[in-house]
């Protein structure tokens, strides 16, 4: 057991709770095993279900540096791991030539491929310096070939720089990878990780989350908001609201001094809960009033 890591699933659950994250037993177990086994954690699920937040909470509570690599289409090794500072290398060559200290070509090349000219990007930053939590966020947004760059890090916690050699982590980072499943992540990545599907929370857990993350929301309003959102997620909408939207909506209603759900207020604030006009148009009016009535009946 590494120093500073929770000693049991229950301790991991308490650690997450201390950071404001309400985790069920299954998720806490996977997080705990990832920590004690030193294996990357691969979290997949719909947007807004709290995947990224787990890495943030772990970094705050362990505590460790949070190093975040936000993935995007076109991400490559120079942006993700390292890049040579070509401007400084060129300056070093010119200074060597001007001072007459330049030796043969081979020794000059060895000199310019020195560690001081290496610019560290998130993947390498997580392997050097103080212990870190490495968040590789939304891996599904990156191109498939980029995943090959990650295999060495996920398996051995090292990066090989051809001109310099292999840089290994003194203290392996806690690695959290997230995916919204806009495409399938390759099996080679999955095999190196412990996997967990982060689903929408049930009503009881969502109320508990709301109590922690939006403590100023009246209890009755909080219960009705959760009941409304829970019923909404069973509908046919382009983008269902995640937990983040539930929190934002409850806070927005409280800011309007609402004590309970009213159809008119719901219609006026749907832009906080839903992010696509077609979804808002579909819900506004009679459908929203129906869900309000059902939410009140359920609470």
C-alpha positions as CSV (number, residue, x, y, z in Angstrom):
1,X,0.0,0.0,0.0
2,X,1.5,3.4,-1.0
3,X,1.7,6.1,1.6
4,X,-1.3,8.5,1.6
5,X,-3.7,6.2,-0.2
6,X,-7.0,5.0,1.4
7,X,-6.8,1.6,3.0
8,X,-10.2,0.3,2.1
9,X,-13.2,0.8,-0.2
10,X,-15.0,2.6,2.7
11,X,-12.0,4.9,3.2
12,X,-12.0,5.7,-0.6
13,X,-15.7,6.4,-0.4
14,X,-15.1,8.8,2.5
15,X,-12.2,10.4,0.7
16,X,-14.4,11.1,-2.3
17,X,-17.2,12.4,-0.1
18,X,-14.8,14.7,1.7
19,X,-14.3,16.3,-1.7
20,X,-18.0,16.7,-2.3
21,X,-18.3,13.6,-4.6
22,X,-21.1,11.1,-3.7
23,X,-20.0,7.8,-5.1
24,X,-21.9,4.5,-5.0
25,X,-20.2,1.4,-3.7
26,X,-19.3,0.0,-7.2
27,X,-17.6,3.2,-8.3
28,X,-15.7,3.6,-5.0
29,X,-14.5,0.0,-5.3
30,X,-13.1,0.6,-8.8
31,X,-11.4,3.8,-7.7
32,X,-9.9,2.1,-4.7
33,X,-8.6,-0.8,-6.8
34,X,-7.1,1.6,-9.3
35,X,-5.3,3.5,-6.5
36,X,-3.9,0.4,-4.6
37,X,-3.0,-1.6,-7.8
38,X,-1.4,1.4,-9.5
39,X,-3.6,0.9,-12.6
40,X,-5.1,3.6,-14.8
41,X,-8.8,4.3,-14.3
42,X,-10.9,4.4,-17.4
43,X,-14.3,6.1,-16.8
44,X,-16.9,6.0,-19.6
45,X,-20.4,7.5,-19.6
46,X,-22.7,10.3,-20.8
47,X,-21.5,13.9,-20.5
48,X,-22.2,15.5,-17.2
49,X,-22.2,12.3,-15.1
50,X,-19.2,13.4,-13.0
51,X,-16.3,11.6,-14.6
52,X,-13.9,14.5,-14.8
53,X,-14.8,15.5,-11.2
54,X,-13.4,12.3,-9.8
55,X,-9.9,13.2,-11.0
56,X,-10.3,16.7,-9.5
57,X,-11.4,15.3,-6.2
58,X,-8.6,12.8,-6.0
59,X,-6.1,15.5,-6.7
60,X,-7.5,17.7,-4.0
61,X,-7.9,15.0,-1.4
62,X,-4.8,12.8,-1.8
63,X,-3.4,15.6,-2.3
64,X,-1.5,15.7,-5.6
65,X,-0.9,18.0,-8.5
66,X,-3.6,17.8,-11.1
67,X,-2.2,17.6,-14.6
68,X,-4.9,17.7,-17.2
69,X,-4.6,16.7,-20.9
70,X,-7.8,17.9,-22.7
71,X,-8.1,15.8,-25.8
72,X,-9.2,17.1,-29.2
73,X,-9.2,16.3,-32.8
74,X,-5.7,16.6,-34.2
75,X,-3.9,16.2,-30.8
76,X,-0.3,15.0,-31.3
77,X,2.8,14.0,-29.4
78,X,4.2,17.6,-29.4
79,X,1.1,19.0,-27.7
80,X,0.5,16.0,-25.4
81,X,4.0,14.8,-24.2
82,X,7.0,16.9,-25.2
83,X,8.5,19.2,-27.8
84,X,12.0,20.4,-28.5
85,X,12.5,24.2,-28.1
86,X,13.9,24.8,-31.6
87,X,14.4,28.5,-31.0
88,X,16.7,27.9,-28.0
89,X,18.5,25.0,-29.8
90,X,19.3,27.3,-32.7
91,X,20.5,30.0,-30.4
92,X,22.8,27.5,-28.6
93,X,24.3,26.5,-32.0
94,X,24.9,30.1,-33.0
95,X,26.5,30.9,-29.6
96,X,28.7,27.9,-29.9
97,X,29.8,28.9,-33.4
98,X,30.4,32.5,-32.4
99,X,32.5,31.6,-29.4
100,X,34.5,29.0,-31.4
101,X,33.5,26.3,-28.9
102,X,31.6,24.2,-31.5
103,X,33.3,20.8,-31.8
104,X,32.5,18.1,-34.3
105,X,29.0,17.8,-35.6
106,X,28.1,14.8,-33.4
107,X,29.1,16.4,-30.1
108,X,27.2,19.6,-31.1
109,X,24.0,17.5,-31.8
110,X,24.4,15.8,-28.5
111,X,24.6,19.2,-26.8
112,X,21.5,20.6,-28.4
113,X,19.5,17.6,-27.5
114,X,19.9,18.3,-23.8
115,X,17.1,18.0,-21.2
116,X,17.2,21.8,-20.8
117,X,15.8,22.3,-24.3
118,X,13.0,19.8,-23.8
119,X,9.5,21.5,-23.3
120,X,7.3,19.2,-21.1
121,X,3.7,18.9,-22.1
122,X,1.0,17.3,-19.8
123,X,1.9,13.6,-20.2
124,X,5.6,14.2,-19.4
125,X,4.8,16.8,-16.7
126,X,2.8,14.1,-14.9
127,X,5.9,11.8,-14.8
128,X,8.3,14.4,-13.5
129,X,8.2,16.5,-10.3
130,X,5.9,16.0,-7.4
131,X,3.4,13.1,-7.4
132,X,0.4,13.9,-9.7
133,X,-3.0,12.9,-10.8
134,X,-3.0,12.7,-14.6
135,X,-6.4,13.4,-16.1
136,X,-6.6,12.4,-19.8
137,X,-10.0,14.0,-20.5
138,X,-12.4,13.0,-23.3
139,X,-10.0,10.6,-25.0
140,X,-12.7,9.8,-27.5
141,X,-12.3,13.3,-29.0
142,X,-8.7,12.5,-30.1
143,X,-7.8,10.7,-33.3
144,X,-7.4,6.9,-32.9
145,X,-3.7,7.0,-33.8
146,X,-3.0,9.2,-30.8
147,X,-4.0,6.3,-28.5
148,X,-0.8,4.5,-29.5
149,X,1.2,7.3,-27.9
150,X,-0.5,6.5,-24.6
151,X,0.4,2.8,-24.4
152,X,3.9,3.2,-23.0
153,X,2.7,5.6,-20.3
154,X,-0.2,3.5,-19.3
155,X,1.9,0.3,-19.1
156,X,5.2,1.5,-17.7
157,X,4.7,5.1,-16.7
158,X,7.5,6.3,-19.0
159,X,8.0,8.3,-22.1
160,X,10.8,7.5,-24.6
161,X,12.4,10.5,-26.3
162,X,14.4,9.2,-29.2
163,X,17.1,11.9,-29.0
164,X,17.4,11.7,-25.2
165,X,16.3,8.3,-23.9
166,X,13.6,7.0,-21.6
167,X,12.1,9.3,-18.9
168,X,10.5,7.2,-16.1
169,X,8.3,8.4,-13.3
170,X,9.9,8.3,-9.9
171,X,6.3,8.2,-8.4
172,X,3.8,6.9,-10.9
173,X,0.9,9.3,-11.3
174,X,-2.7,8.3,-10.6
175,X,-4.2,8.2,-14.1
176,X,-7.8,8.9,-14.9
177,X,-9.0,8.6,-18.5
178,X,-12.5,9.8,-19.4
179,X,-14.6,9.1,-22.5
180,X,-18.1,10.3,-23.5
181,X,-18.2,7.4,-26.0
182,X,-18.5,9.5,-29.1
183,X,-16.4,6.7,-30.6
184,X,-15.0,3.4,-29.3
185,X,-11.6,3.6,-27.6
186,X,-9.2,0.8,-28.7
187,X,-9.0,-2.5,-26.7
188,X,-5.3,-1.9,-26.1
189,X,-6.1,1.1,-24.0
190,X,-8.9,-0.7,-22.2
191,X,-6.8,-3.7,-21.3
192,X,-4.3,-1.5,-19.4
193,X,-7.0,0.1,-17.3
194,X,-9.6,-0.7,-14.7
195,X,-13.0,0.2,-16.3
196,X,-16.2,1.7,-14.9
197,X,-19.3,3.0,-16.6
198,X,-20.4,6.2,-14.8
199,X,-24.2,6.3,-15.1
200,X,-26.7,8.9,-14.2
201,X,-27.4,8.7,-10.4
202,X,-30.6,7.4,-9.0
203,X,-32.9,9.9,-7.2
204,X,-31.5,9.3,-3.7
205,X,-27.9,9.8,-4.8
206,X,-28.8,12.9,-6.9
207,X,-30.6,14.5,-4.0
208,X,-27.5,13.8,-1.8
209,X,-25.3,15.4,-4.5
210,X,-27.5,18.4,-4.7
211,X,-27.5,18.8,-1.0
212,X,-23.7,19.0,-1.1
213,X,-23.2,21.0,-4.3
214,X,-26.1,23.4,-3.9
215,X,-26.8,23.6,-0.2
216,X,-28.8,26.8,-0.5
217,X,-31.6,25.2,-2.4
218,X,-34.8,24.7,-0.4
219,X,-35.4,21.1,0.5
220,X,-38.8,20.9,-1.3
221,X,-37.5,22.5,-4.4
222,X,-34.5,20.2,-4.4
223,X,-36.7,17.1,-4.2
224,X,-39.0,18.3,-7.0
225,X,-36.0,19.3,-9.2
226,X,-34.5,15.8,-8.9
227,X,-37.8,14.1,-9.5
228,X,-38.4,16.3,-12.6
229,X,-34.9,15.5,-14.0
230,X,-35.2,11.8,-13.3
231,X,-38.5,11.6,-15.2
232,X,-37.0,13.8,-18.0
233,X,-34.1,11.4,-18.5
234,X,-36.6,8.6,-19.5
235,X,-37.8,10.8,-22.4
236,X,-36.6,10.9,-26.0
237,X,-34.4,14.0,-26.1
238,X,-31.2,14.7,-28.1
239,X,-29.1,15.5,-25.0
240,X,-30.3,14.5,-21.6
241,X,-29.3,16.7,-18.7
242,X,-26.4,15.5,-16.5
243,X,-25.8,16.0,-12.9
244,X,-24.0,19.3,-13.6
245,X,-27.2,20.6,-15.3
246,X,-29.3,19.5,-12.3
247,X,-27.1,21.5,-10.0
248,X,-27.1,24.5,-12.2
249,X,-30.9,24.4,-12.7
250,X,-31.6,24.0,-8.9
251,X,-29.2,26.9,-8.2
252,X,-30.9,29.1,-10.9
253,X,-34.4,28.4,-9.5
254,X,-33.2,29.2,-6.0
255,X,-31.7,32.5,-7.3
256,X,-35.2,33.3,-8.6
257,X,-36.5,32.7,-5.0
258,X,-38.5,29.7,-6.2
259,X,-39.6,27.5,-3.3
260,X,-41.2,24.8,-5.5
261,X,-41.5,24.0,-9.2
262,X,-44.1,26.0,-11.2
263,X,-44.7,25.4,-14.9
264,X,-44.1,29.0,-15.9
265,X,-40.8,29.2,-14.0
266,X,-39.8,25.9,-15.6
267,X,-40.5,27.2,-19.1
268,X,-38.5,30.3,-18.4
269,X,-35.4,28.4,-17.2
270,X,-35.2,25.4,-19.5
271,X,-32.1,26.9,-21.1
272,X,-30.2,26.1,-17.9
273,X,-31.3,22.5,-18.0
274,X,-31.3,21.7,-21.7
275,X,-28.7,22.8,-24.3
276,X,-30.5,22.3,-27.6
277,X,-33.4,24.4,-28.9
278,X,-35.3,21.3,-30.3
279,X,-35.2,19.7,-26.8
280,X,-36.4,23.0,-25.2
281,X,-39.3,23.4,-27.8
282,X,-40.3,19.7,-27.3
283,X,-40.5,20.1,-23.5
284,X,-41.8,23.6,-23.1
285,X,-45.5,24.0,-22.3
286,X,-47.8,21.1,-21.7
287,X,-45.1,18.5,-21.5
288,X,-43.2,20.5,-18.9
289,X,-46.4,21.1,-16.9
290,X,-47.1,17.3,-17.0
291,X,-43.6,16.6,-15.6
292,X,-44.0,19.2,-12.9
293,X,-47.2,17.5,-11.8
294,X,-45.6,14.1,-11.8
295,X,-42.6,15.4,-9.9
296,X,-44.8,17.0,-7.2
297,X,-46.8,13.7,-6.9
298,X,-43.6,11.7,-6.5
299,X,-42.3,13.9,-3.7
